[in-house]
């Protein structure tokens, strides 16, 4: 095997393992934490933090010792994880400490479980590039190609996981395969240490310095790196909050981000002229599509293509700027990667941890554009703003504020007009980066106002936290709660109708028929997912209802902006925390009915419908009791999953969907009932017209467990593309 092939293989495999263990562990953590995207976002920040720590470690060691000694140190370091994972079995996930913020909780769990091996893998790319630069190999003149290969390995791990590893293997098998690949990596490292020699003893890192690097270079590296991370995370947020909350879409923006590194840093970089010459177009139109997403102007697939296309151009532009100014003096290469890692860590921390604490929308997308504009402005010659530029900026702001007032409904000519306006304005402003930066700052200042205009909603309450974006608005005599892009409940303003449930909980829906029927006797009811508290309207005076809710802010919304729970005739009790954990801790609770109505955006969290979760529910279910799952979803069909789980658990399962009735304000909704009582099952089938399993309509799939789930198998592709 060629020596350069060994270095290439180590670089690729280390990056592959780095990203795949992140995906595996984030999935392992899901049963212990409620919000799916929250876990993924926290894992991304952890990845950026450890990557920065690994680069910093490499920088310090390379500045204090010679590359030969550092290669031996890395050799020893790579064996240290054998003292824990992957040398030992994967540790048990500890109990969740509810007094610690959730994102910090995830961070601590990741440090405990994969911290050491993650750190080792994070140092691989830098050490191998320095090693190659000081070797006697002919490829030493351009060690940056290993950086491209590292990102290719990350991309391969990301794209193969949902389409291969998640489909074929459960989590235990995935961990076993991962451990085998890590031992293969160790074997390659051993070979490389003894086969690849450094050129001389007084090597290029002996006097590591900042020769040829200016402060402006460092600041621009930091900003462009941070902007790339902010942009891909913000697009992820928009796709999962505002457009289609499908967890599978998480990987798309990150794949685009990684591919941009591969294309720019490969041996023969792909740098077409449009990356820089046409960037003003992407910059201008990115501002517009941020607002069009809230107005639902375009169909989902078109929105997805537009956002991903603009993200690709944005990332290519950022990576091109990094590559264009990368150090010619290879002794400064560790500094280059250290600054890039610092920028990436800041971008991830800012987007995933800080912004949700004070923002009311996903405006970090515009912040990412502002960071790019600032980086472009640094180092440019000072130019006067000029009246023409001030007029153009003012025109942009006026267009954003008044366009939705002129075109309250979708109008193809109106869309063309404003896109042309932004093209013309930014084609002029592009010549003055400082004015471009000023323009995006002005847009940021009016974002909240403009967003409400474009959404065409009269907001009463807006809030964002780590679980998503909540908006309450008034429309057609109703108060409506919107979580991301999904309605999570509504109530009539009229005092005579305010206790009347509708939408998903209308008396014509399956859950409404069941709860409102005199044929069903229920004493104790458990409801998972609070929302507006609409189901409390069905409670009778002799009924006890336990509401399980993971997000305390939802309690504030239900109590202060809606009145269902306040006016309920039943005795209402609120229990906070992840429902699955909270139910398991209830020792004396026995329910006649358990309703799983928790949603993360548009989808029920997977960990609430696995076989382990259902077994836990059964322990707290009375004989003859029933579990109702609310599984309405635009793009995912959970019916086969629950039929498969019911069959595995020897339970009876049936489902029912009601048609939408606009006149009676009844949403189409889909519910699945699961019970171990044959009498209850027969009653649902004969008296309530629920549907049994039909081999012609309902496909059979593998039961979902805490160790195995596969959302790819339940995507409704026809609806996905026709939406």
C-alpha positions as CSV (number, residue, x, y, z in Angstrom):
1,X,0.0,0.0,0.0
2,X,1.3,3.5,-0.9
3,X,2.2,5.7,2.0
4,X,0.0,8.5,0.8
5,X,-2.9,6.1,0.5
6,X,-2.4,5.2,4.2
7,X,-2.6,8.8,5.2
8,X,-5.6,9.3,3.0
9,X,-7.4,6.3,4.5
10,X,-6.6,7.3,8.1
11,X,-7.9,10.9,7.4
12,X,-11.1,9.6,5.7
13,X,-11.8,6.9,8.3
14,X,-11.2,9.2,11.3
15,X,-13.6,11.8,9.9
16,X,-16.1,9.0,9.1
17,X,-16.0,7.6,12.6
18,X,-16.1,11.1,14.1
19,X,-19.4,12.0,12.5
20,X,-21.0,8.6,12.7
21,X,-20.6,8.3,16.4
22,X,-22.2,11.7,16.8
23,X,-25.2,10.4,14.9
24,X,-25.4,7.2,16.8
25,X,-25.1,8.8,20.2
26,X,-27.6,11.5,19.4
27,X,-30.1,8.7,18.7
28,X,-29.2,6.9,21.9
29,X,-29.9,10.0,23.8
30,X,-33.4,10.6,22.4
31,X,-35.3,8.4,24.9
32,X,-33.9,10.5,27.7
33,X,-34.7,13.9,26.2
34,X,-37.9,15.2,24.7
35,X,-37.1,17.4,21.7
36,X,-35.5,15.5,18.9
37,X,-34.0,18.5,17.1
38,X,-32.8,19.9,20.4
39,X,-30.6,16.8,20.9
40,X,-29.1,17.1,17.4
41,X,-28.4,20.8,17.8
42,X,-26.6,20.2,21.1
43,X,-24.6,17.4,19.5
44,X,-23.5,19.8,16.7
45,X,-22.3,22.4,19.3
46,X,-20.4,19.6,21.1
47,X,-18.8,18.5,17.9
48,X,-17.6,22.1,17.2
49,X,-16.4,22.5,20.8
50,X,-14.3,19.3,20.8
51,X,-13.0,20.1,17.3
52,X,-11.8,23.4,18.5
53,X,-10.2,21.8,21.6
54,X,-8.5,19.2,19.4
55,X,-7.1,21.9,17.0
56,X,-6.0,24.0,20.0
57,X,-4.2,20.9,21.5
58,X,-2.5,20.2,18.1
59,X,-1.5,23.9,17.8
60,X,0.1,24.0,21.3
61,X,1.9,20.7,21.0
62,X,3.2,21.4,17.5
63,X,4.5,24.7,18.7
64,X,6.4,23.0,21.6
65,X,7.7,19.9,20.0
66,X,8.8,18.4,16.7
67,X,6.5,16.6,14.3
68,X,8.2,13.3,14.9
69,X,7.6,13.5,18.6
70,X,4.0,14.7,18.1
71,X,3.3,11.7,15.8
72,X,4.5,9.4,18.6
73,X,2.3,11.3,21.1
74,X,-0.7,11.0,18.7
75,X,0.2,7.2,18.4
76,X,-0.1,6.9,22.2
77,X,-3.1,9.2,22.4
78,X,-5.1,7.1,20.0
79,X,-4.9,4.1,22.3
80,X,-6.2,6.0,25.4
81,X,-9.9,5.5,24.4
82,X,-9.4,1.7,24.9
83,X,-9.5,2.4,28.6
84,X,-13.2,3.4,28.1
85,X,-15.3,3.4,25.0
86,X,-14.6,1.9,22.4
87,X,-12.2,-0.3,24.5
88,X,-15.1,-1.1,26.8
89,X,-18.8,-1.3,26.2
90,X,-20.8,1.9,25.6
91,X,-21.6,3.3,29.0
92,X,-25.2,3.6,30.3
93,X,-26.8,7.0,29.8
94,X,-27.1,8.6,33.2
95,X,-30.3,10.0,34.6
96,X,-31.4,13.4,33.3
97,X,-30.9,16.2,35.8
98,X,-33.9,18.5,35.3
99,X,-32.3,21.3,37.2
100,X,-29.6,21.6,34.5
101,X,-30.5,23.3,31.2
102,X,-31.3,20.6,28.6
103,X,-28.6,21.6,26.1
104,X,-26.0,21.5,28.9
105,X,-27.4,18.2,30.0
106,X,-26.8,16.7,26.5
107,X,-23.3,18.2,26.5
108,X,-22.4,16.5,29.8
109,X,-23.8,13.2,28.6
110,X,-21.7,13.4,25.4
111,X,-18.5,14.2,27.4
112,X,-19.2,11.2,29.6
113,X,-19.9,8.7,26.9
114,X,-17.7,9.6,23.9
115,X,-15.6,12.6,25.0
116,X,-12.2,10.9,25.0
117,X,-12.5,9.1,21.6
118,X,-14.1,12.1,20.1
119,X,-11.2,14.3,21.2
120,X,-8.7,11.9,19.7
121,X,-10.5,11.7,16.3
122,X,-10.7,15.6,16.2
123,X,-6.9,15.9,16.3
124,X,-6.4,13.6,13.4
125,X,-6.8,15.9,10.4
126,X,-4.3,18.6,11.7
127,X,-1.6,16.1,12.8
128,X,-1.8,14.2,9.5
129,X,-1.6,17.4,7.4
130,X,1.5,18.6,9.4
131,X,2.9,15.1,9.1
132,X,2.5,15.1,5.3
133,X,3.9,18.6,5.0
134,X,7.1,17.5,6.7
135,X,7.4,14.1,5.1
136,X,9.5,13.0,2.2
137,X,6.4,12.2,0.1
138,X,5.9,14.0,-3.2
139,X,2.4,15.0,-2.2
140,X,3.8,17.2,0.7
141,X,3.4,20.4,-1.3
142,X,-0.3,20.6,-0.8
143,X,-1.3,19.0,2.5
144,X,-4.7,20.9,2.4
145,X,-6.0,18.0,0.2
146,X,-6.3,15.9,3.4
147,X,-8.6,18.6,4.8
148,X,-10.9,18.0,1.7
149,X,-10.7,14.2,2.3
150,X,-11.5,14.7,5.9
151,X,-14.7,16.5,5.0
152,X,-15.5,13.9,2.4
153,X,-15.3,11.2,5.2
154,X,-17.7,13.3,7.3
155,X,-20.1,13.6,4.4
156,X,-19.9,9.9,3.7
157,X,-20.8,9.1,7.4
158,X,-23.7,11.6,7.3
159,X,-25.2,10.4,4.0
160,X,-24.8,6.7,4.6
161,X,-26.3,6.7,8.1
162,X,-30.0,7.1,7.3
163,X,-29.9,5.2,4.1
164,X,-27.7,2.3,5.1
165,X,-26.7,1.9,8.7
166,X,-30.0,3.0,10.3
167,X,-31.9,0.8,7.9
168,X,-29.9,-2.4,8.3
169,X,-28.7,-2.3,11.9
170,X,-30.0,-1.5,15.3
171,X,-27.9,0.7,17.7
172,X,-26.1,-2.2,19.4
173,X,-25.0,-3.5,16.0
174,X,-24.0,0.0,14.9
175,X,-21.8,0.5,17.9
176,X,-20.2,-2.9,17.3
177,X,-19.4,-2.0,13.7
178,X,-18.1,1.3,14.8
179,X,-15.7,-0.3,17.3
180,X,-14.4,-2.7,14.7
181,X,-13.7,0.3,12.4
182,X,-11.9,2.1,15.2
183,X,-9.6,-0.9,15.7
184,X,-8.9,-0.9,11.9
185,X,-8.0,2.8,12.3
186,X,-5.6,2.0,15.1
187,X,-3.9,-0.6,12.8
188,X,-3.4,2.0,10.1
189,X,-2.0,4.5,12.6
190,X,0.5,1.9,13.8
191,X,1.7,1.3,10.3
192,X,1.9,5.0,9.5
193,X,4.0,5.8,12.5
194,X,6.7,3.3,11.5
195,X,6.5,3.6,7.7
196,X,6.3,7.4,7.2
197,X,9.3,9.4,8.2
198,X,9.7,13.1,8.7
199,X,12.1,14.9,6.4
200,X,14.5,16.1,9.0
201,X,14.8,16.6,12.8
202,X,14.6,20.4,12.8
203,X,11.3,20.4,11.0
204,X,9.0,23.1,9.8
205,X,7.0,23.4,13.0
206,X,10.0,23.9,15.2
207,X,9.5,27.6,15.2
208,X,5.8,27.9,14.8
209,X,4.9,31.5,14.3
210,X,2.5,33.9,12.6
211,X,4.8,34.9,9.8
212,X,2.7,36.2,6.9
213,X,-0.6,36.2,8.9
214,X,-2.3,39.5,9.7
215,X,-4.9,40.2,12.3
216,X,-7.3,40.9,9.4
217,X,-6.7,37.4,8.1
218,X,-7.5,35.9,11.4
219,X,-10.7,37.9,11.9
220,X,-11.9,37.1,8.4
221,X,-11.1,33.3,8.9
222,X,-13.1,33.4,12.1
223,X,-16.1,35.3,10.6
224,X,-16.3,33.2,7.4
225,X,-16.1,30.0,9.4
226,X,-18.7,31.1,11.9
227,X,-21.0,32.3,9.0
228,X,-20.9,28.9,7.4
229,X,-22.0,27.1,10.6
230,X,-24.6,29.7,11.3
231,X,-26.1,29.4,7.8
232,X,-26.3,25.6,7.8
233,X,-27.8,25.5,11.3
234,X,-30.3,28.3,10.5
235,X,-31.4,26.5,7.3
236,X,-31.9,23.4,9.4
237,X,-34.0,25.4,11.8
238,X,-36.1,26.8,8.9
239,X,-36.6,23.4,7.3
240,X,-37.6,21.7,10.6
241,X,-39.5,24.6,12.2
242,X,-41.1,26.5,9.4
243,X,-41.4,24.2,6.4
244,X,-41.5,20.5,7.2
245,X,-40.4,19.1,10.6
246,X,-38.9,15.9,9.2
247,X,-35.8,14.8,11.2
248,X,-34.4,13.2,8.1
249,X,-34.0,16.8,6.7
250,X,-31.5,17.6,9.4
251,X,-28.7,16.0,7.4
252,X,-29.3,17.9,4.2
253,X,-27.9,21.3,5.2
254,X,-24.9,19.7,7.0
255,X,-24.2,17.6,3.9
256,X,-24.2,20.8,1.8
257,X,-21.8,22.4,4.3
258,X,-19.4,19.5,4.1
259,X,-19.5,19.2,0.4
260,X,-18.5,22.8,0.0
261,X,-15.3,22.1,1.9
262,X,-14.6,19.1,-0.3
263,X,-15.0,21.0,-3.5
264,X,-12.9,24.0,-2.5
265,X,-10.0,22.2,-0.7
266,X,-9.6,19.2,-3.0
267,X,-6.4,18.8,-5.0
268,X,-7.9,20.6,-8.0
269,X,-10.4,23.0,-6.4
270,X,-13.8,23.6,-8.1
271,X,-14.0,27.4,-8.1
272,X,-16.3,28.6,-11.0
273,X,-16.5,32.4,-11.4
274,X,-20.1,32.6,-10.3
275,X,-19.1,31.8,-6.7
276,X,-17.9,35.4,-6.3
277,X,-19.3,37.2,-9.3
278,X,-23.0,36.2,-8.7
279,X,-22.9,36.1,-4.9
280,X,-24.7,39.4,-4.6
281,X,-27.8,37.7,-6.1
282,X,-27.8,34.9,-3.6
283,X,-27.2,37.5,-0.8
284,X,-30.1,39.6,-2.0
285,X,-32.6,36.8,-2.6
286,X,-31.7,35.0,0.6
287,X,-33.1,37.9,2.5
288,X,-36.4,37.6,0.5
289,X,-36.8,33.8,0.9
290,X,-36.4,34.2,4.6
291,X,-39.7,36.1,4.6
292,X,-41.4,34.1,1.9
293,X,-41.0,31.0,4.0
294,X,-43.3,32.5,6.7
295,X,-45.8,33.5,4.0
296,X,-45.9,30.0,2.4
297,X,-45.5,31.5,-1.0
298,X,-43.8,28.5,-2.6
299,X,-44.7,24.7,-2.3
300,X,-42.5,22.7,0.1
301,X,-40.3,21.1,-2.5
302,X,-39.5,24.5,-4.1
303,X,-38.8,26.0,-0.7
304,X,-36.4,23.1,0.0
305,X,-34.6,23.5,-3.3
306,X,-34.3,27.3,-2.9
307,X,-33.0,27.2,0.6
308,X,-30.5,24.4,-0.2
309,X,-29.4,26.1,-3.4
310,X,-28.7,29.4,-1.6
311,X,-27.0,27.6,1.3
312,X,-24.7,25.8,-1.2
313,X,-23.7,29.1,-2.8
314,X,-23.2,30.7,0.5
315,X,-21.0,27.9,1.9
316,X,-19.0,27.8,-1.3
317,X,-18.4,31.5,-1.1
318,X,-17.3,31.3,2.6
319,X,-15.0,28.3,1.9
320,X,-13.6,30.0,-1.2
321,X,-12.7,33.0,0.9
322,X,-11.0,30.8,3.5
323,X,-9.1,28.9,0.8
324,X,-8.0,32.1,-1.0
325,X,-6.3,33.4,2.1
326,X,-5.0,30.1,3.6
327,X,-1.3,30.3,4.7
328,X,1.3,29.8,2.1
329,X,3.8,29.2,4.9
330,X,2.8,25.7,6.0
331,X,4.1,26.3,9.5
332,X,1.0,28.5,10.0
333,X,-1.4,25.7,9.0
334,X,-2.3,24.8,12.6
335,X,-3.1,28.4,13.3
336,X,-5.4,28.5,10.3
337,X,-7.3,25.5,11.4
338,X,-7.4,26.7,15.0
339,X,-9.1,30.0,14.0
340,X,-11.5,28.1,11.7
341,X,-12.5,25.8,14.5
342,X,-12.9,28.7,16.9
343,X,-15.2,30.4,14.4
344,X,-17.2,27.2,13.9
345,X,-17.6,26.7,17.6
346,X,-18.8,30.3,18.1
347,X,-21.3,29.9,15.2
348,X,-22.7,26.7,16.6
349,X,-22.9,28.0,20.2
350,X,-24.6,31.2,19.0
351,X,-27.2,29.5,16.8
352,X,-28.1,26.5,18.9
353,X,-27.7,27.8,22.5
354,X,-27.8,31.6,22.6
355,X,-30.3,32.8,20.0
356,X,-33.2,30.7,21.3
357,X,-32.9,32.5,24.7
358,X,-33.9,35.9,23.2
359,X,-35.2,35.5,19.7
360,X,-38.8,35.1,18.7
361,X,-38.2,33.8,15.2
362,X,-35.5,32.0,13.2
363,X,-33.7,35.2,12.4
364,X,-30.2,33.7,12.8
365,X,-30.5,33.2,9.0
366,X,-30.2,36.9,8.5
367,X,-27.5,37.1,11.2
368,X,-25.4,34.6,9.1
369,X,-25.7,36.9,6.1
370,X,-24.7,39.9,8.3
371,X,-21.6,38.0,9.4
372,X,-20.6,37.3,5.8
373,X,-21.2,41.0,4.9
374,X,-19.0,42.1,7.9
375,X,-16.2,39.7,6.8
376,X,-16.4,41.1,3.3
377,X,-16.2,44.7,4.6
378,X,-13.1,44.1,6.7
379,X,-9.9,45.2,4.9
380,X,-11.7,47.1,2.1
381,X,-11.0,50.7,1.4
382,X,-13.2,53.2,3.1
383,X,-15.8,54.6,0.8
384,X,-18.4,57.2,1.4
385,X,-22.0,55.9,1.7
386,X,-23.3,58.4,-0.8
387,X,-26.9,59.5,-1.3
388,X,-27.4,56.9,-4.0
389,X,-26.5,54.0,-1.6
390,X,-28.6,55.5,1.2
391,X,-31.6,55.7,-1.2
392,X,-31.1,52.1,-2.3
393,X,-31.0,50.8,1.3
394,X,-34.1,52.9,2.1
395,X,-35.8,51.5,-1.0
396,X,-35.0,47.9,0.1
397,X,-36.5,48.5,3.6
398,X,-39.6,50.2,2.1
399,X,-40.1,47.3,-0.3
400,X,-39.9,44.7,2.5
401,X,-42.5,46.6,4.5
402,X,-45.0,47.5,1.8
403,X,-44.9,44.6,-0.6
404,X,-47.0,42.3,1.6
405,X,-49.5,45.1,2.0
406,X,-49.8,45.4,-1.7
407,X,-49.8,41.7,-2.4
408,X,-51.7,40.1,0.5
409,X,-52.2,36.9,-1.5
410,X,-49.9,34.9,-3.8
411,X,-49.2,36.8,-7.0
412,X,-46.6,35.6,-9.4
413,X,-46.0,39.1,-10.9
414,X,-45.7,40.5,-7.4
415,X,-43.0,37.9,-6.5
416,X,-41.1,38.6,-9.7
417,X,-41.3,42.4,-9.1
418,X,-39.7,42.3,-5.6
419,X,-37.0,39.8,-6.7
420,X,-36.1,42.1,-9.6
421,X,-36.0,45.1,-7.2
422,X,-33.6,43.3,-4.9
423,X,-31.4,42.2,-7.8
424,X,-31.1,45.7,-9.1
425,X,-30.4,47.2,-5.6
426,X,-27.8,44.8,-4.5
427,X,-26.1,44.8,-7.9
428,X,-25.3,48.4,-7.1
429,X,-24.5,48.0,-3.4
430,X,-22.2,45.0,-4.1
431,X,-19.4,47.5,-5.0
432,X,-19.4,48.8,-1.5
433,X,-19.3,45.9,1.1
434,X,-19.7,48.4,4.0
435,X,-23.0,49.5,2.6
436,X,-24.1,45.9,2.1
437,X,-23.3,45.3,5.8
438,X,-25.2,48.4,6.8
439,X,-28.2,47.2,4.7
440,X,-28.5,43.8,6.4
441,X,-28.2,45.5,9.8
442,X,-31.2,47.7,8.9
443,X,-33.1,44.6,7.8
444,X,-32.3,42.9,11.1
445,X,-33.7,45.9,13.0
446,X,-37.1,45.7,11.3
447,X,-37.2,41.9,11.0
448,X,-39.9,41.3,13.7
449,X,-42.2,43.9,12.1
450,X,-41.7,42.7,8.6
451,X,-42.0,39.1,9.5
452,X,-45.5,39.7,10.9
453,X,-46.5,41.6,7.8
454,X,-45.3,38.9,5.5
455,X,-46.9,36.2,7.6
456,X,-50.1,38.2,7.4
457,X,-50.9,37.5,11.1
458,X,-51.8,39.6,14.0
459,X,-49.5,38.1,16.7
460,X,-50.6,38.2,20.3
461,X,-47.7,36.3,21.7
462,X,-44.4,35.3,20.2
463,X,-41.8,33.1,22.0
464,X,-38.9,30.9,21.2
465,X,-37.0,28.4,23.3
466,X,-35.0,25.2,22.9
467,X,-38.1,23.3,21.9
468,X,-39.1,25.5,19.0
469,X,-40.9,28.7,18.0
470,X,-44.4,29.5,19.4
471,X,-46.7,32.1,17.9
472,X,-50.2,32.9,19.1
473,X,-52.3,35.0,16.7
474,X,-55.9,36.2,16.2
475,X,-57.8,35.2,13.1
476,X,-61.5,34.8,12.2
477,X,-62.7,35.1,15.7
478,X,-60.2,32.5,17.1
479,X,-56.9,32.4,18.9
480,X,-54.5,30.0,17.2
481,X,-51.3,28.5,18.6
482,X,-48.7,27.8,15.9
483,X,-45.6,25.8,16.7
484,X,-43.2,26.3,13.8
485,X,-45.4,25.7,10.8
486,X,-47.9,23.5,12.5
487,X,-51.2,24.5,14.3
488,X,-51.1,23.1,17.8
489,X,-54.5,24.1,19.0
490,X,-57.1,26.9,18.8
491,X,-59.9,28.5,20.7
492,X,-63.0,30.6,19.9
493,X,-62.9,34.2,21.3
494,X,-66.7,34.1,21.7
495,X,-67.4,33.4,25.4
496,X,-70.3,31.2,24.4
497,X,-68.1,29.0,22.3
498,X,-64.7,29.2,24.0
499,X,-65.1,25.8,25.6
500,X,-66.0,24.1,22.3
501,X,-63.1,22.0,21.1
502,X,-62.4,22.0,17.3
503,X,-59.6,21.5,14.8
504,X,-57.9,18.2,15.8
505,X,-60.2,17.8,18.8
506,X,-63.5,18.5,17.2
507,X,-66.4,16.1,18.2
508,X,-66.3,14.6,14.7
509,X,-62.6,13.5,15.1
510,X,-61.8,10.0,16.4
511,X,-60.7,11.3,19.8
512,X,-63.7,13.7,20.0
513,X,-66.1,10.8,19.3
514,X,-64.4,8.6,21.9
515,X,-64.2,11.1,24.7
516,X,-67.6,12.5,24.1
517,X,-69.4,9.1,23.9
518,X,-71.7,8.0,26.7
519,X,-70.7,4.4,25.9
520,X,-67.2,5.0,27.3
521,X,-66.6,5.2,31.1
522,X,-63.3,6.9,32.0
523,X,-62.2,7.8,35.5
524,X,-58.5,8.6,35.2
525,X,-57.0,10.0,32.0
526,X,-53.4,10.7,31.2
527,X,-52.7,13.3,28.4
528,X,-49.2,13.6,27.0
529,X,-48.7,17.0,25.4
530,X,-50.5,20.1,26.6
531,X,-50.8,22.5,23.7
532,X,-53.8,24.7,24.3
533,X,-55.3,22.1,26.6
534,X,-58.2,21.5,24.1
535,X,-58.9,17.9,25.2
536,X,-59.7,19.2,28.8
537,X,-63.0,20.5,27.4
538,X,-64.3,16.9,27.3
539,X,-63.6,16.3,31.0
540,X,-66.5,15.5,33.3
541,X,-66.8,16.4,36.9
542,X,-65.8,13.0,38.2
543,X,-62.8,12.6,36.0
544,X,-59.1,13.1,36.9
545,X,-56.8,14.3,34.2
546,X,-52.9,14.3,34.3
547,X,-51.3,16.5,31.7
548,X,-47.6,15.6,31.0
549,X,-45.7,18.4,29.4
550,X,-41.9,18.7,28.8
551,X,-41.9,22.5,28.1
552,X,-42.8,24.7,31.0
553,X,-43.4,27.6,28.6
554,X,-46.3,25.7,27.2
555,X,-48.0,25.8,30.6
556,X,-47.7,29.6,30.6
557,X,-49.3,29.7,27.1
558,X,-52.2,27.4,28.0
559,X,-52.9,29.2,31.3
560,X,-52.6,32.8,30.1
561,X,-53.7,32.8,26.5
562,X,-56.2,30.0,26.5
563,X,-58.9,28.9,29.0
564,X,-59.6,25.2,28.2
565,X,-57.9,23.8,31.4
566,X,-59.2,26.7,33.6
567,X,-62.8,26.1,32.5
568,X,-62.6,22.3,32.6
569,X,-65.1,20.4,34.8
570,X,-62.5,17.7,35.6
571,X,-59.7,17.8,38.1
572,X,-56.6,18.8,36.2
573,X,-53.1,18.0,37.3
574,X,-49.9,19.1,35.6
575,X,-46.7,17.0,35.6
576,X,-43.6,18.5,34.0
577,X,-40.7,16.6,32.3
578,X,-40.4,14.2,29.5
579,X,-43.6,12.2,29.5
580,X,-42.0,8.8,29.2
581,X,-39.8,9.4,32.2
582,X,-42.5,11.2,34.2
583,X,-45.0,8.3,33.6
584,X,-42.5,5.7,34.7
585,X,-41.9,7.6,38.0
586,X,-45.7,7.6,38.8
587,X,-46.0,4.7,41.1
588,X,-49.7,4.8,41.9
589,X,-51.1,6.1,38.6
590,X,-53.5,3.8,36.7
591,X,-55.2,5.2,33.7
592,X,-58.3,4.1,31.8
593,X,-57.1,6.1,28.9
594,X,-53.7,7.4,28.0
595,X,-53.5,9.9,25.1
596,X,-50.1,10.4,23.4
597,X,-50.6,13.8,21.8
598,X,-47.0,15.2,22.0
599,X,-45.6,16.8,18.9
600,X,-42.2,18.2,18.0
601,X,-43.2,20.4,15.2
602,X,-45.4,18.2,12.9
603,X,-44.3,14.8,14.2
604,X,-44.7,12.7,17.3
605,X,-41.3,12.2,19.0
606,X,-40.1,8.7,18.0
607,X,-39.1,7.7,21.6
608,X,-42.8,8.0,22.7
609,X,-44.0,5.2,20.4
610,X,-41.3,2.6,20.6
611,X,-42.0,-0.9,22.0
612,X,-40.1,0.0,25.3
613,X,-42.2,3.2,25.6
614,X,-45.5,1.3,25.1
615,X,-44.5,-1.3,27.6
616,X,-43.9,1.4,30.1
617,X,-47.4,2.9,29.4
618,X,-49.0,-0.6,29.9
619,X,-47.7,-0.7,33.4
620,X,-49.8,2.3,34.2
621,X,-52.9,1.2,32.3
622,X,-56.0,-0.3,33.9
623,X,-57.4,-3.6,32.7
624,X,-59.5,-2.7,29.7
625,X,-57.7,0.6,29.3
626,X,-56.6,2.0,25.9
627,X,-53.8,4.1,24.5
628,X,-54.6,6.6,21.8
629,X,-51.8,7.9,19.7
630,X,-52.3,11.2,17.7
631,X,-50.2,10.5,14.5
632,X,-51.5,13.1,12.1
633,X,-48.6,14.1,9.9
634,X,-48.2,15.6,6.4
635,X,-45.2,13.5,5.3
636,X,-44.8,10.5,7.6
637,X,-47.1,7.5,8.0
638,X,-46.9,6.1,11.5
639,X,-49.7,3.5,11.1
640,X,-47.4,0.6,10.0
641,X,-45.1,1.4,12.8
642,X,-47.8,1.1,15.5
643,X,-49.4,-2.0,13.9
644,X,-45.9,-3.6,13.9
645,X,-45.3,-2.6,17.5
646,X,-48.8,-3.8,18.6
647,X,-48.2,-7.2,17.0
648,X,-44.8,-7.5,18.7
649,X,-46.4,-6.7,22.1
650,X,-49.4,-9.0,21.5
651,X,-51.8,-6.1,21.6
652,X,-54.8,-5.1,19.6
653,X,-54.4,-2.1,17.2
654,X,-56.7,-0.1,15.0
655,X,-56.8,3.4,13.5
656,X,-59.2,6.0,12.2
657,X,-58.9,9.1,10.1
658,X,-61.7,11.7,9.9
659,X,-62.1,13.8,6.7
660,X,-61.6,17.6,7.0
661,X,-64.8,19.5,7.4
662,X,-64.2,23.2,6.7
663,X,-67.7,24.4,7.5
664,X,-67.6,22.7,10.9
665,X,-64.0,23.8,11.5
666,X,-62.8,20.2,11.8
667,X,-59.3,19.3,10.8
668,X,-58.4,16.0,9.2
669,X,-56.7,14.0,11.9
670,X,-55.4,10.4,12.3
671,X,-55.5,8.4,15.5
672,X,-54.2,5.0,16.4
673,X,-55.7,3.0,19.3
674,X,-53.8,0.2,21.1
675,X,-55.2,-2.0,23.8
676,X,-54.7,-5.5,25.4
677,X,-58.4,-5.8,26.0
678,X,-60.4,-7.6,23.3
679,X,-63.7,-6.1,24.4
680,X,-62.4,-2.5,24.0
681,X,-60.9,-3.4,20.6
682,X,-64.2,-4.8,19.4
683,X,-66.0,-1.8,20.6
684,X,-63.7,0.5,18.7
685,X,-64.2,-1.6,15.5
686,X,-67.9,-2.1,15.7
687,X,-69.3,1.0,17.5
688,X,-66.8,3.6,16.5
689,X,-65.8,2.2,13.0
690,X,-62.1,2.1,13.5
691,X,-60.0,0.2,11.0
692,X,-58.2,-3.1,11.5
693,X,-54.9,-4.0,9.9
694,X,-55.3,-4.4,6.1
695,X,-52.4,-6.1,4.3
696,X,-53.4,-4.3,1.0
697,X,-53.2,-0.9,2.6
698,X,-50.8,-1.2,5.5
699,X,-47.3,-2.5,4.8
700,X,-45.4,-4.5,7.4
701,X,-42.2,-3.1,8.8
702,X,-39.8,-4.0,11.5
703,X,-41.0,-2.9,15.0
704,X,-39.5,0.3,16.3
705,X,-37.5,0.2,19.5
706,X,-35.2,2.5,21.4
707,X,-32.4,0.7,19.4
708,X,-34.0,0.8,16.0
709,X,-36.2,3.2,14.0
710,X,-36.2,4.1,10.4
711,X,-38.2,7.2,9.2
712,X,-37.1,6.6,5.6
713,X,-39.5,3.6,5.5
714,X,-42.6,5.6,6.4
715,X,-42.2,8.8,4.3
716,X,-45.2,9.5,2.2
717,X,-43.3,10.3,-1.0
718,X,-46.4,11.3,-3.0
719,X,-47.4,13.9,-0.5
720,X,-43.8,14.9,0.0
721,X,-43.4,15.9,-3.6
722,X,-47.0,17.0,-4.3
723,X,-47.2,19.4,-1.3
